[in-house]
């Protein structure tokens, strides 16, 4: 587990309580979750090396991406700081006995139990917003770089600085004065704090301004290659579940999101951003 009990985020009581209340294994299958899942998969499909490459999924939640990649022929090692998620990933792996995960372990993004230069790619789909201190985020990126081979890739997920404001506008949360205060703090410095027990308001996290992401990536010694919106404008659609069930509408939406994914003026609108970095070949 994460060592510090003083900071909010992974390792804190608030963090563990949140994930006891909130079912991460279901998140990608309702609301805008299926869009996030589909977009993340297609971005990985375009940029990952071909299987059988070795991937470490750090902060892998319930194992959704790990198991999908394992089915595609990758050697996938799953790590998460939440015991509940580790058990869910083990169960998901057992469901696909022909393509099981190579390993499933409790672990810390800042101290990975893998040899140096031993994997082709690392996924960081949670640590960089759950680690609220910049030093911890840089340490996690450096550790991902350490275990990655020269020229290998790190895929890092971020939450946009404007995510809570957009949530407040489109889901009616701004009617709550407490949520208004949360948004004010987010916009000021990205330090998201939820003094309530409402899981819709998330848990302690850091929300990145898009312009600051490359700085953190490069400070860790990595080369920033791309920053892509995940849900983009699609995350703002009302009743997205209804349209998502229609294959024609779903495919049209995904096609247009691909068309505008490199448009800088739209990137902050996406709740989730996916950075693609590479370890220098030296």
Residue pairs with C-beta under 8 A, 6 or more apart in sequence:
1 10
1 11
1 81
1 106
1 108
2 9
2 10
2 11
2 81
2 108
2 110
3 11
3 108
4 11
4 12
5 11
5 12
5 13
7 132
7 133
7 136
8 14
8 15
8 132
8 193
8 203
8 204
9 15
9 130
9 131
9 132
9 136
9 203
9 204
9 205
10 81
10 108
10 109
10 127
10 130
10 131
11 81
12 204
14 203
14 204
15 130
15 203
15 204
16 82
18 199
18 202
18 203
19 82
19 84
19 85
20 84
21 197
21 199
22 199
24 61
24 62
24 82
24 85
24 88
25 61
25 62
25 64
25 85
25 88
27 33
27 61
28 34
28 36
28 37
28 64
29 37
30 241
31 240
31 241
32 231
32 234
32 235
32 237
32 240
32 271
34 241
34 244
35 231
35 234
35 235
35 240
35 244
35 253
36 230
36 231
36 235
36 271
36 272
37 64
38 250
38 254
39 230
39 231
39 232
39 234
39 254
39 257
40 65
40 125
40 157
40 230
40 272
40 274
41 65
41 68
42 254
42 258
43 155
43 228
43 230
43 274
43 276
44 65
44 69
44 155
47 153
47 155
47 226
47 276
48 55
48 69
48 74
48 121
48 153
48 155
49 120
49 121
49 153
51 72
51 73
51 74
52 73
52 74
52 75
53 74
53 75
53 120
53 121
54 74
54 75
54 77
54 102
54 118
54 119
54 120
54 121
55 69
55 74
55 75
55 76
55 77
55 119
55 120
55 121
55 122
55 123
56 76
56 77
56 79
56 112
56 114
56 119
56 121
56 122
56 123
56 144
56 147
57 63
57 65
57 66
57 69
57 76
57 77
57 78
57 79
57 123
57 125
58 79
58 80
58 107
58 109
58 112
58 122
58 123
58 124
58 125
58 126
58 127
58 140
58 144
59 79
59 80
59 81
59 109
59 123
59 124
59 125
59 126
59 127
59 130
60 66
60 78
60 79
60 80
60 85
60 89
60 123
60 125
60 126
61 80
61 85
61 89
61 125
61 126
62 85
62 88
62 89
62 92
63 78
63 85
63 88
63 89
63 92
63 93
63 101
63 104
64 92
65 123
65 125
66 76
66 78
66 89
66 92
66 93
66 101
67 76
67 89
67 92
67 93
67 95
67 96
67 99
67 101
69 76
70 76
70 93
70 96
70 99
70 100
70 101
70 102
71 96
71 99
73 99
75 102
76 101
76 102
77 101
77 102
77 103
77 105
77 114
77 119
78 86
78 89
78 93
78 101
78 103
78 104
78 105
79 105
79 106
79 107
79 109
79 112
79 113
80 86
80 89
80 106
80 107
80 126
81 106
81 107
81 108
81 109
83 106
86 104
86 105
86 106
89 101
89 104
90 104
93 100
93 101
93 104
94 100
105 113
107 113
109 124
109 127
109 131
109 140
109 143
109 144
110 131
110 136
110 139
110 140
110 143
111 143
112 143
112 144
112 146
112 147
114 147
115 147
116 146
116 147
117 146
117 147
117 148
117 149
117 150
118 147
118 149
119 147
119 148
119 149
119 152
120 148
120 149
120 152
120 153
121 148
121 152
121 153
121 154
121 155
122 144
122 147
122 148
122 152
122 153
122 154
122 155
123 155
124 140
124 141
124 144
124 154
124 155
124 156
124 157
125 155
125 156
125 157
126 157
127 137
127 140
128 137
128 140
128 141
128 156
128 157
128 158
128 206
128 208
128 216
129 157
129 158
129 159
129 205
129 206
129 207
129 208
130 205
130 206
131 137
131 140
131 206
132 191
132 204
132 205
132 206
134 216
137 206
137 216
138 216
138 219
138 220
141 154
141 156
141 216
141 217
141 220
141 222
141 277
142 220
142 221
144 154
144 156
145 154
145 220
145 221
145 222
145 279
148 154
148 279
149 279
150 279
150 280
150 281
150 282
151 278
151 279
151 280
151 281
152 278
152 279
153 225
153 276
153 277
153 278
153 279
154 222
154 276
154 277
154 278
154 279
155 274
155 275
155 276
155 277
156 217
156 274
156 275
156 276
156 277
157 230
157 272
157 273
157 274
157 275
158 208
158 213
158 272
158 273
158 274
158 275
159 192
159 205
159 206
159 207
159 208
159 271
159 272
159 273
160 207
160 208
160 210
160 267
160 268
160 269
160 270
160 271
160 272
160 273
161 186
161 187
161 190
161 207
161 208
161 209
161 210
161 268
162 187
162 207
162 268
162 269
163 186
163 207
163 271
163 272
164 173
164 179
164 182
164 183
164 186
164 192
164 202
164 207
165 183
165 186
165 187
166 235
166 236
166 269
166 271
167 173
167 271
168 174
168 179
168 180
168 183
170 236
170 238
171 200
173 179
173 200
173 201
174 180
174 183
178 195
178 196
179 201
182 192
182 193
182 194
182 201
185 191
185 192
185 193
186 192
186 207
190 206
190 207
190 208
190 209
191 206
192 202
192 204
192 205
192 206
192 207
193 204
194 201
194 202
194 203
194 204
208 216
208 273
209 268
210 227
210 267
210 268
210 273
213 224
213 227
213 273
213 275
214 224
214 227
214 275
217 223
217 224
217 275
217 277
218 224
221 279
221 280
222 277
222 278
222 279
222 280
223 277
223 278
223 279
223 280
224 275
224 277
225 276
225 277
225 278
226 275
226 276
227 267
227 273
227 274
227 275
227 276
228 261
228 262
228 267
228 273
228 274
228 275
228 276
229 257
229 261
229 266
229 267
229 269
229 270
229 272
229 273
229 274
230 270
230 271
230 272
230 273
230 274
231 270
231 271
231 272
232 257
232 260
232 261
232 266
232 267
232 269
232 270
233 257
233 260
233 266
233 269
233 270
234 240
234 253
234 257
235 269
235 270
235 271
236 269
237 243
237 253
243 249
243 250
243 253
244 250
260 266
267 273
